């Protein structure tokens, strides 16, 4: 019997060692868990930057977005971690590619060099809030018009029109939002 248990223990050990390492190497946005490992400096528990000279700017964008989302959408629980990349090398480390920013569930967000704007940071905090309110697994089941339309619309993204399909998502979200209202945003969103 001990011979059969030994292979299972080895398999479990391999899985616990290999799966996280593989995720770290292949799914780069997961690196937001420990941004310091990529040469990023965290100026607080919530804000990290690759260029410390821009720390005050990152802090201001973060605080404005947190306040805005709390007032216009709903309060964000805790202090979500946001990593601000001013260089493309930093953005590449976190796997942004052509994206301006990305949020990984309720782990945190990465803001790329072209996304140091209030509406981008708000957009990502709205995605973070969606994870808090709906549960991360449920995000996979929600329609894109709801998730992206909410983030583009409620962040007050000034770009008009957005590239498609995002402009259509924003329009569809606002049509739905007018019928449910802010008070029922999450209740009705859970039903989608």
VMD Tcl script that draws the C-alpha trace (Angstrom):
set ca {
  {0.00 0.00 0.00}
  {2.75 2.55 0.76}
  {3.96 2.20 -2.82}
  {0.63 3.45 -4.19}
  {0.53 6.45 -1.83}
  {4.02 7.56 -2.79}
  {3.17 8.27 -6.45}
  {0.10 10.26 -5.35}
  {2.23 12.34 -2.99}
  {4.72 12.98 -5.79}
  {1.92 13.99 -8.12}
  {0.46 16.34 -5.52}
  {3.88 17.86 -4.86}
  {4.49 18.34 -8.56}
  {1.08 19.96 -9.03}
  {1.59 22.35 -6.12}
  {5.02 23.30 -7.43}
  {4.45 23.32 -11.18}
  {0.98 24.80 -11.58}
  {1.76 28.10 -9.76}
  {5.11 28.43 -11.55}
  {3.47 27.75 -14.90}
  {0.71 30.30 -14.19}
  {3.36 32.86 -13.22}
  {5.26 32.29 -16.46}
  {2.35 31.98 -18.89}
  {-0.49 34.10 -17.45}
  {1.49 37.26 -16.85}
  {-1.31 39.42 -15.40}
  {-1.25 37.03 -12.41}
  {2.02 38.74 -11.51}
  {-0.06 41.53 -9.98}
  {-0.10 39.30 -6.87}
  {3.52 40.26 -6.15}
  {4.49 43.21 -8.34}
  {7.65 43.85 -6.32}
  {9.17 40.72 -7.87}
  {9.17 42.57 -11.20}
  {11.17 45.53 -9.95}
  {8.12 47.61 -9.09}
  {8.11 49.75 -5.94}
  {5.00 49.81 -3.78}
  {4.53 53.25 -2.27}
  {1.67 51.96 -0.10}
  {-0.24 48.71 0.36}
  {-2.42 49.71 -2.59}
  {-0.25 51.59 -5.10}
  {2.85 50.35 -6.88}
  {4.91 52.11 -9.56}
  {7.82 51.24 -11.79}
  {9.03 54.86 -11.65}
  {9.07 56.13 -8.05}
  {9.32 59.74 -9.27}
  {5.71 59.34 -10.50}
  {4.44 57.94 -7.19}
  {2.50 61.08 -6.23}
  {0.79 61.11 -9.64}
  {-0.17 57.44 -9.27}
  {-1.46 58.05 -5.73}
  {-3.61 60.96 -6.96}
  {-5.09 58.91 -9.82}
  {-5.81 56.03 -7.46}
  {-7.48 58.18 -4.79}
  {-9.58 60.04 -7.38}
  {-10.74 56.76 -8.94}
  {-11.56 55.18 -5.59}
  {-13.60 58.23 -4.53}
  {-15.32 58.54 -7.93}
  {-16.32 54.87 -8.15}
  {-17.50 54.90 -4.53}
  {-19.72 57.91 -5.16}
  {-20.98 57.17 -8.69}
  {-21.23 53.37 -8.69}
  {-20.88 51.89 -5.18}
  {-18.19 51.76 -2.51}
  {-15.19 49.52 -3.12}
  {-14.38 47.34 -0.10}
  {-10.80 47.53 1.08}
  {-7.90 48.96 -0.88}
  {-7.45 47.16 -4.20}
  {-3.86 47.02 -5.37}
  {-3.09 48.94 -8.55}
  {0.29 48.80 -10.27}
  {1.11 51.78 -12.48}
  {3.58 51.09 -15.30}
  {5.14 54.13 -16.95}
  {7.38 51.99 -19.17}
  {6.48 49.46 -21.83}
  {8.94 47.02 -20.24}
  {6.86 47.06 -17.05}
  {3.62 46.66 -19.05}
  {5.16 43.72 -20.92}
  {6.22 42.09 -17.64}
  {2.55 42.09 -16.59}
  {1.41 40.87 -20.00}
  {-0.60 43.92 -21.06}
  {0.24 43.55 -24.74}
  {-1.88 46.02 -26.71}
  {-4.23 46.63 -23.76}
  {-3.97 49.89 -21.84}
  {-4.82 48.23 -18.52}
  {-6.06 44.98 -17.02}
  {-7.75 43.82 -13.82}
  {-7.32 40.31 -12.49}
  {-10.48 39.46 -10.56}
  {-10.16 40.89 -7.08}
  {-6.39 40.49 -6.97}
  {-5.55 43.86 -8.50}
  {-5.03 45.94 -11.62}
  {-2.19 47.04 -13.86}
  {-2.26 50.42 -15.57}
  {-0.05 50.69 -18.66}
  {1.89 53.73 -19.92}
  {-0.96 55.18 -22.03}
  {-3.61 54.59 -19.34}
  {-2.49 57.13 -16.74}
  {-5.81 58.92 -17.04}
  {-8.63 59.14 -14.50}
  {-11.19 57.30 -16.64}
  {-8.84 54.36 -17.26}
  {-8.17 53.88 -13.54}
  {-11.91 54.22 -12.79}
  {-12.64 51.65 -15.52}
  {-10.31 49.12 -13.88}
  {-11.67 49.80 -10.39}
  {-15.17 49.17 -11.75}
  {-13.98 45.77 -13.00}
  {-12.52 45.12 -9.56}
  {-15.86 46.13 -7.99}
  {-17.68 43.78 -10.37}
  {-15.55 40.96 -9.00}
  {-16.40 41.97 -5.43}
  {-20.13 42.36 -6.06}
  {-20.76 39.43 -8.39}
  {-18.01 37.00 -7.49}
  {-15.10 36.30 -9.79}
  {-16.45 32.99 -11.17}
  {-19.71 34.73 -12.13}
  {-17.82 37.26 -14.23}
  {-17.15 34.53 -16.76}
  {-20.90 34.07 -17.22}
  {-21.91 37.72 -17.61}
  {-22.44 39.31 -21.02}
  {-19.66 41.53 -22.35}
  {-22.07 44.42 -22.87}
  {-22.74 44.40 -19.12}
  {-19.14 44.10 -17.91}
  {-17.41 46.33 -20.45}
  {-20.39 48.62 -21.03}
  {-20.56 49.36 -17.30}
  {-16.82 50.00 -17.07}
  {-16.74 52.31 -20.11}
  {-20.01 54.02 -19.27}
  {-19.83 54.54 -15.53}
  {-16.15 55.54 -15.62}
  {-17.28 58.50 -17.76}
  {-14.80 57.60 -20.49}
  {-14.86 60.72 -22.70}
  {-13.95 58.96 -25.95}
  {-16.87 59.08 -28.39}
  {-17.23 56.90 -30.24}
  {-15.24 54.06 -28.77}
  {-13.91 51.40 -31.12}
  {-16.42 48.63 -31.75}
  {-17.68 46.52 -30.10}
  {-17.10 48.73 -27.03}
  {-19.29 51.62 -28.18}
  {-22.16 49.16 -28.74}
  {-21.53 47.63 -25.29}
  {-21.67 51.06 -23.66}
  {-24.92 51.91 -25.46}
  {-26.52 48.58 -24.55}
  {-25.43 48.93 -20.93}
  {-26.90 52.44 -20.64}
  {-30.21 51.30 -22.16}
  {-30.36 48.51 -19.55}
  {-29.13 50.80 -16.74}
  {-31.87 53.36 -17.39}
  {-34.45 50.62 -16.87}
  {-32.97 49.24 -13.61}
  {-31.35 52.28 -11.97}
  {-28.34 52.56 -9.73}
  {-30.15 51.06 -6.73}
  {-30.72 47.76 -8.56}
  {-27.46 47.65 -10.51}
  {-26.03 44.60 -8.72}
  {-29.30 42.79 -8.00}
  {-30.35 42.88 -11.65}
  {-26.78 42.26 -12.79}
  {-26.71 38.99 -10.87}
  {-29.76 37.88 -12.83}
  {-28.14 38.33 -16.24}
}
mol new
graphics top color blue
foreach p $ca { graphics top sphere $p radius 0.5 }
foreach p [lrange $ca 0 end-1] q [lrange $ca 1 end] { graphics top cylinder $p $q radius 0.2 }
display resetview
